Amino acid sequence: LELLDEVESVLKIQCAPVTWPLGMGKTFRGVYHLLRDEILLFTPGEERADGEVEIIKGLDNPVLAERFPLEIEQLRMEVELVHGASHPFDLEAFLAGKQTPVFFGSAINNFGVREVLNALLDWAPAPRERDATVRAVNPNEQPFSGFVFKIQANMDPAHRDRIAFLRVCSGHFERGMKMKHLRIGKEIRVSSVVTFMASSREQAEEAYAGDIIGLPNHGNMQIGDSFSEGEVLQFTGIPYFAPDHFQSVRIRNPMKVKQLHKGLQQLGEEGAVQVFKPVDGGDLILGAVGMLQFDVVASRLQGEYGVDAMFEGCSVNTARWVTCDDAKVFADFQKALSHNLAIDAAGNLAYLAPNSVNLQLTQERWPKVVFHTTREHAVKL
């Protein structure tokens, strides 16, 4: 119960126990399923996840008192306490992200894992409609469509590969099929597609709505990129937030400039950090939501690209992406404030303010210019 209290206080989410342990450590005998009123017995040495599990129905079953006279009374007391002190499982609260079911087991022995997977099959929602710029896309539609929600570089350090994770939103994907990369307006044929399970990957032959597949990415895909069999469906709902922390980046070895730019480009595509290139030149400026991101970037630059980078404080306090419907006003704005402007990884213009007062005054002086706190991935403002 203390563990559940800690999870609730840290993650701010209700915990609803579904299974509860019978014994602990060397005296671990199995788990009690609170929703089904049955005990699943643990057999030491049986480590197959698909192995048969002995089940005893009912917490008051006399067989339990015969086989586990010491543990069963303790379990009954704990279950009574759990019923009174914890939250009952509520499917609607779970689907709304307000509650999480809690399962106990022994991962090293593959015991209790099957119950978690079965619960996901029973409770996890089916693929839902996805909003695109022109309409909502139903998962039961026949034409294929999907979007990239994540890019990961160097998943296999030996090959320096980059994988674009694509969620299928509708239709049926088959390996080797032609699909249109909507951001660049180009038709591509994908023959090397993978699926993932932990650190292992397998060649995928097909995928359906709700599935996630990995596409090889040679720098032409970005987070938010949409794909379809022809219809222009730019999926939305992947926001990019204006960063709160900024640092300029330099390298100790000038011969590594090329590797630095390549590394920052790829890490920027992943969303690990936001990269701003000042319009008037100068050091690249990195933006992050939290300071820990800079440590992650420094570590990955060193380990994956061989770049020993230094981060230094800079005069930027906040950033806003800027747009304007009046071309002349926007041109005057860019000319007057070029020293505060930078281009991000997606080619969008951003205003880098030294402080909040400067930002407020600039917004008042240029009322026709729109200052955005967020933007959509892969969508040029």
N, C-alpha and C positions, 0 to 999 in steps of 0.2 A: 504493500500500500504506500510506503514511503517512496518507492520508485515511481509509482503512478503519480503521486503528488508532485514529485520533481518534474516529471514530463509535463504535467499540466501547467505548472508555474512558469517553466522556461519557455515552452512552445505555445502557451496560451490556447490550448485545445483540450477538450474533454477526452478522458480515457475511459473506454468501456471494455472491461475484461470479457473475453469470450472463452478462453481456457485458463485454468488455474492449476499450478503444479501440485502434485501429490508427492511430498517429500522434496529434498533438496540435496545436491551434491551426491555423495555416495549412497544416500538413502532415497534418491529420486526414483519413483515408481511409475510415473506417468503423469497425465494431465486430466483434469475434469472439465468437460465441455459444458459450460453453464447454460447454453441455449438448448442443447439436446439432452441434458441430464444423463450423461454417460461418461464413463472413465475409459480412457485409452491407455492401455498398459505399455510400459517401456520394457523392452527386452535387451539387456546388456549384450553387446557384441553384434547386434543386428543393425547394420549401418546402411542398408538399402532403403532408399526413400520410397520405393514401390513395394516394400515388404508388407506382409499381412500384419495387422495390429489387432491384438486381442481387445475386445470391447466388453465392458460390464455395464449393463443398463441400470440406472438408478443409483443415487447417492446413498440410499437406505438399503441397498441390496445386502443381505446377510453374508454373501460370499466375500464382501470386502472386509468385514470384521474378522472373518476366518483367516484371510490371507495377509491382511495388513492391520493387525490389531492396534499397533502403536500410531501409525500414520493417519488412519482414517478418521479418528476423532479430532485430530488437529485440523485435517482438511475440512471437516464439517463446520468447525468453529470459524475457520478462515472464510469459507464460502458464505456463511451467515453474515459475517462482517462485510464481505464484499458486496453482497446484496443490499446491505443497509447503508454503506458508506460511499459506494461508487455509482457511476452512471450506467443505467441499462442501455444496451445497444439500440440505437435508433438509426435506421437506414437513411432516412431523410437528412438527419444531422450529419451523417457520414458523407453523403453525396454533396452536401453543402460545404464540406470542409470544416465543420465545427466540431467533429468528433472523430476519434480514431479507435478502431478495435484493437485490443491487445491480446497477443497470443504468447503462451509460454511453451518451451520445449528445449531440445538439445540440438543445436545446429550441427555440432561436430559429429553427432550420431544420426543426422538427418531425421530426427524424431520431432514431430510437430510441424515440419515444413509443409507437408501435404495439406494440413488443415488451413494454413495461410493461403496456399495456392487455390484450394477449393473455395475459400471465402471470396477471393478475388473474382473467381469465375461466377459465383452466385451474386455478388453485390456490386461489382464494378460496373459503371454505366456503359452502355453501348456507344459506339461512335455517334457524335452529335453533329448538328448543322454547324458549318463554319462560315463566318461572314467574309465575303469578298467585296471588292470595291463596287461591283455591279449588282450583286445579289447574294443571297445565302445559298450555300451548296449543301444538298442533302446527301448523306453517306450512301443512300440506296441508289443514287443515280448511276447509270451505266458508264458514261465516259470517265476516264481516269483523270484525277486531279490530285495535287498535293503541294506541300510547301516545306522548305528547309527551315528547321527551327534551331539547329545547332551545327556548328562546324568544329571539328577537333583535329588539330595538327599533331603529327608525330605520335599517333597511337601505336605505330610500330617503329621505334627509333631506328631500327636497322634499315628501313626503307624510306624514312622521311615522308610518310604518306599523309594525306589529308582526307578526311572523310566528312561528307555532308550528310547529316541525319535528316531524312525526309519522312514526314508523316503523310500517309495516304489518306486523303479526305473523301474520295469517292471512287467508284469503279474498281477495275481489276488491272493490276500491274503485272506484266510478264517480262521476264528478262529478254533483252534484245529488242523490245518494242520502241517505236519512235514516239517522242513526246516533245512538246515545245517549251523551251526555256523562255518564259514570258518577258523577263526583264530585258533580255538582249534580243528578243524576237527571233531566236534561232532554233531550228529543229535539231534535236540530238537523238542518238541511239545509244542506249545504256546496256552494255553487255556484261559488265562486272558489277554485280549488286550483292551486298552482304547483309546478313542479319546478325544480331549480337545476343550473347548470353554470357554475362559477366565479362571476362577477358577473352573469351573465345569468340570466333566469328565463323560463319558458314556461308557458302554461296547460296543466294536466294533465287528461286525460279519464278516465284509469283508472290503477290501481296494484295491484300484487300483493305478496305476502309478501316482505319484504326491501327493498322500495322505500321511499324517503323522500319525503314530500310536504310542502308548506308550506300551512298554513291561516291565513287572516287572523284575528288575535287582537285583540279590543277590550277586553282586560282580564279576560275570563272564563275564560281557560285558564292553567294552571300546569304547570311541569315535573312529570312523573309522572302527569298526567291520562290516564285510559284511556277509550277509545271502543270501542263494539261495536254489533252490530245488535240488542242487547237483553240478552244474558247479562251478569251482573255479574262482570266480569273486571278486577279491579284489579291491574295488572301491578306487580311488585316488582323490586328490583335496582338502583334509582337512589338511592344513599345520599346523605345530607346530613351532612357532618362538622361537629363542633363547632369553631368557629374558634379560632385561637391568638393573634390580634392584635386589639386593640379600640381604637377612637377615637370620640370624640363629634364631631358635626358641627354647625357653625353657618354662617350666611351673613352677608355684609357688608351686603347690601341687604335689610332686613326686608320689603320689598314682594315679594320673590321666594319667600316661604314656600310658597305654593301650588305653584310650579314645583319647589321642592326636594322636597316630599313626593311629587309626581307622578313626578319623576325617580327618587327612591330606591325608590318602589314598583315601577316598571318594571325598574330595574336589579336589584332584589331578586328579581323574578319570573324574570329571566334566570339568576340564580345568580352575577351579577358580584360581589355582596357580600351579606352577611346583615344584615338590619335588625332591631334590637330596640327596641321602644317600652317604656320603663320604666312599670311599673304605677302608681307614685306620681307620674308626670309627670316633666318635665325634658327635656333634650336627647336626641335620638335617638342610639342607640349602634350603630355599625357594626362588624361582625365579619368578619375575613378570615383565610384560611389563610396568606397571605403579605403582606408590607407593600406589594408592588408593586400589589396590588389597589386600595389607596387612591388611588394615583396614577392608575390607570385610571379609577376612579370620578370623581375630581376633574376629569379631562380631559373625560370624557363629560358630566358635569353642565354644564360650561362650554360645550362645543361643541354639545350637542344640546338643552339646556334653558335656556341662558343664565343659569345659576346659578353665581356665584362663591362656592364653598364653602370653609370653613376646617375642617381636621381638627385636633383637639387630643387629647392623651393623656387617658385617663380611669382610674378606679380599678378597672377590670375586668381580671382576669387570665385567667379561664377561664369557660366557659359549659357548662351541662348542661341538656338538656331534662328536665322532671320530670313524673312521673305517679304515681298512687297508687290502689289499688283500694278503699281505705277513705275514703269521702267526708268523714267527720268529721275524720279525721287530716289529710287534704289541705286542708280548710278552715282548720284550726288552723295548718298549715304556711304557708299563704298569708297569713294574718293576722299571724303572728309575723315573717315575713321579707319582707313586701311591698316593703321598700326594696331588696331584692336581686333582685326578680322583674321580668321583662319579657315582652312578647308578641312573637313573631317574625312574619314575613310570612304564614305559614300559619295563624296563630292559636294556635300552641302556646306553652305556658308554659315559660319558661326561667329557670334560676337563674344569676345572674351573680355569680361569686365574686371577691373582691379578691385572693385568693392561694390556693395549693393547700392550705395548712393550714386555712384557713377552709372550703374545700370538704370536706376530710376530716372535720373536726369536725361540720359540718352533716349529712353522711351518717351519722355515728355517732349523732347526736342524733335523727335522724328515720329509723330503720331501715325503716319501711314505705314510705317514699317512694323511688321508683326514679329514679336519675340516669342519663340516657342520653347517651352520647357521639356517637351517630348517630341519624338518623331517616330514614324514607323520604320522598322528595319527594311532595307532594300527599296524604299520608296523615296525618290528624290523630291524634296520639298519644292 
